Amino acid sequence: MGNTEPAGAQPASSRVLLWVAAGVVLALLVVGYLALALGSGSTAASGTTVEGVAIGGMTEDEAASAVEDAIGPTVTKKLKVTAGDQTFTIKAADAGLSLDAAASVAPAFGHTWNPISLLGRVGPNGDQLPAVVTVDDAAMAAELQTIADAITVPAVEPAVEVDKGAVTVTPGTPGESLDVDATSAALAAAAARPRAPVAAVVATVEPTVNEEAAQAAGRLATAAIAGPVTVTAGTVTADIPAKAVGRALSFTASDGALVPSLDGAILHKSIAKEQIGRAHV
C-alpha cells in the first residue's frame, strides 16, 4: 500500500528543502554577524568624525595621525580671553593645553556585540566625536593669574558706625573673582576649534557677613550707647558717657559676624576726665 499525502500539502522533499534553505540563511546571518562583531574595532565606522575631521574606514593609528595633523596646529595657537571690556592673550603651550589625538579617536574603536551598533556601522552612521584636549592644571592656573588679578573685585563687608549718638548699618556689596576651573574648561573646549574669543567665567563673591548678622550688630551698638556705662575697679567707680562708648566702639568682620571691640585709649581718657571732674567737685 503506497504513502499518500493530504490534498494541498507540500511534498516532504519540498519541506526539507525549505528547512535547509532557512538553515543556510541563518548560518549566513550568524557568520555575517560574527564577522562584523569581530571586525568592529579594526576600523572606524563610515561617517565618523573628530571635531569635523573624517576618520571613517581608518585604523586607530591612521585616525590618530589624521587628527593630529588636522587639529594639532590649531591647538597650539594663542587664545583671546575677554572679561568685561578687557581682552587677554593666552599662549596654549604656556597654559598647558595639548591635543590627545589617541584619546580623541579611541571611542570610535573597540569590539561590540550589540547588533544595533553593528548595523549602524554598515552605513555612514559614525559618531561625531569631540577632540580631547588635556590641561596641565598648574600651568593653566599660573597663566590665568594675570586675568584673575585684573578682574578681581573684593567683596565689601557690611559696616556698623556710631556717629553723634546715631547708629548706621551699611549693607555689604558682592565682589567678583575669576572662576579658574570653569575658565580652564572653556579654554580647553575652544582650543581645538577655529579661533574666537573665549569669555572668562566670572563668579560672584558674597560678603562673609550677611544682612541678618549686620543688623544684629547694629542692635548691639544701639544698646551699647543707650546710656552711660558704669565701670568699677577696686574702690574706684566711674561713669563712661554714651558718647564716649560710641566713639570707642567699632566692629570687625570675623567668622561670618561683626565682632565688637572698644578702644581702650578713648575709654581711659573718658574715665580720667570724669575722675578729674569729680575731684574738683
Long-range contacts (C-beta under 8 A, 24 or more apart in sequence): 33-115, 33-118, 36-118, 36-121, 36-122, 37-111, 37-112, 37-113, 37-118, 38-111, 40-110, 40-111, 40-112, 40-117, 40-118, 40-121, 41-109, 41-110, 41-111, 41-112, 42-109, 44-105, 44-108, 44-109, 44-126, 45-108, 45-120, 45-121, 45-125, 45-126, 45-127, 46-121, 46-123, 46-124, 46-125, 46-126, 47-123, 47-124, 47-125, 47-126, 48-108, 48-126, 48-127, 48-128, 48-129, 49-126, 49-127, 49-128, 49-129, 50-104, 50-105, 50-108, 50-129, 50-130, 50-131, 51-104, 51-129, 51-130, 51-131, 51-192, 51-193, 55-105, 55-108, 56-124, 56-126, 60-102, 60-105, 60-106, 60-108, 60-109, 63-105, 63-108, 63-109, 64-101, 64-102, 64-104, 64-105, 65-101, 67-99, 67-101, 67-104, 67-105, 67-131, 68-99, 68-101, 71-99, 71-101, 71-104, 71-131, 71-192, 72-99, 72-101, 74-191, 74-192, 74-193, 74-194, 74-195, 75-99, 75-131, 75-133, 75-191, 75-192, 77-195, 78-195, 79-187, 79-190, 79-191, 79-195, 79-198, 80-195, 80-197, 80-198, 81-147, 81-183, 81-187, 81-197, 81-198, 81-199, 81-200, 82-197, 82-198, 82-199, 82-200, 83-147, 83-150, 83-151, 83-178, 83-199, 83-200, 83-202, 84-151, 86-150, 86-151, 87-197, 88-146, 88-147, 88-150, 88-200, 90-143, 90-144, 90-187, 91-143, 92-191, 94-139, 94-143, 95-135, 95-136, 95-139, 95-140, 95-143, 95-144, 95-187, 96-134, 96-135, 96-136, 96-137, 96-138, 96-139, 96-140, 96-143, 97-133, 97-134, 97-135, 97-136, 97-140, 97-187, 97-188, 97-191, 98-133, 98-134, 99-131, 99-132, 99-133, 99-134, 99-191, 99-192, 100-132, 100-133, 100-134, 103-132, 103-134, 104-129, 104-130, 104-131, 104-132, 105-129, 130-192, 131-192, 133-188, 133-189, 133-191, 133-192, 134-188, 135-184, 135-187, 135-188, 137-184, 140-180, 140-184, 140-187, 141-180, 141-184, 144-178, 144-180, 144-183, 144-184, 147-178, 147-183, 147-200, 148-177, 148-178, 148-180, 151-176, 151-177, 151-178, 151-200, 151-202, 152-176, 152-177, 152-178, 153-177, 153-205, 154-205, 155-205, 155-206, 155-207, 155-208, 156-207, 157-207, 157-208, 157-209, 157-253, 157-258, 158-207, 158-209, 158-211, 158-213, 158-214, 158-217, 158-253, 158-258, 159-214, 159-251, 159-258, 160-214, 160-217, 160-218, 160-221, 160-251, 160-258, 162-221, 162-225, 162-246, 162-247, 162-249, 163-246, 164-243, 164-246, 165-225, 165-242, 165-243, 165-246, 167-218, 167-221, 167-222, 167-225, 169-214, 169-215, 169-217, 169-218, 171-211, 171-214, 172-206, 172-207, 172-209, 172-211, 172-214, 173-207, 174-204, 174-205, 174-206, 174-207, 175-204, 175-205, 176-202, 176-203, 176-204, 176-205, 177-202, 177-203, 177-205, 178-202, 178-203, 179-203, 207-253, 208-253, 208-255, 208-256, 209-253, 209-256, 209-257, 209-258, 210-256, 213-256, 213-257, 213-258, 214-258, 216-257, 216-258, 217-251, 217-257, 217-258, 217-260, 220-260, 221-246, 221-249, 221-251, 221-260, 224-249, 224-260, 225-249, 231-267, 231-271, 236-275, 238-271, 238-274, 238-275, 239-274, 240-267, 240-270, 240-271, 240-274, 241-270, 241-274, 244-269, 244-270
